[in-house]
């Protein structure tokens, strides 16, 4: 089982739709959680950190459920420019800590 | 302020050839990382350097060596390239004030390497 699992998609949604992605992680000692965005043939960029209480940044909302070991990303009012691959990232502390990436969920927003 | 830069952007090698991928950051970050990205595999850590003068193996270090030349530069060397090393290589850096894995990582634009 992969340490971080995501549905690869693609998720094809019309502009203005709301879309949600989930990501599950297997290591209960995971400490920090992030969503990165990666455009085609570009480098990953931090979209937002995910806090235990949940957090919102404009049209984006991230949630963490430690009991069920998953994090989610909700995008409201999708824009064409949201088309990208969204990477779920998990870190562990107290080890030679590693930043573990999921394989990503591809989102395509259409007119 | 260029952030993280990588050279070259593209490279084609023959099996057995060697090369060095260069990475530099101008953000005064302490920690630097090398990843490879393959279809269906996600980004995997090759080596990292938590601070100047230290390097450690990541998840997939075999076939690679690294040098933290100074605080700004972190190079990745393939001594004898193999087709299995065909991939996109990303360098990243983070402030590293709280230790590896706890700070936001900023990525370079990547190097697309093909080994024939």
Interface residues (C-beta under 8 A of the other chain):
Chain A: X4 X8 X31 X32 X34 X41 X42 X43 X44 X45 X46 X49 X87 X91 X92 X93 X96 X97 X98 X99 X101 X102 X103 X104
Chain B: X33 X40 X41 X42 X43 X44 X45 X56 X58 X59 X90 X99 X100 X101 X102 X104 X105 X106 X107 X108 X109 X110
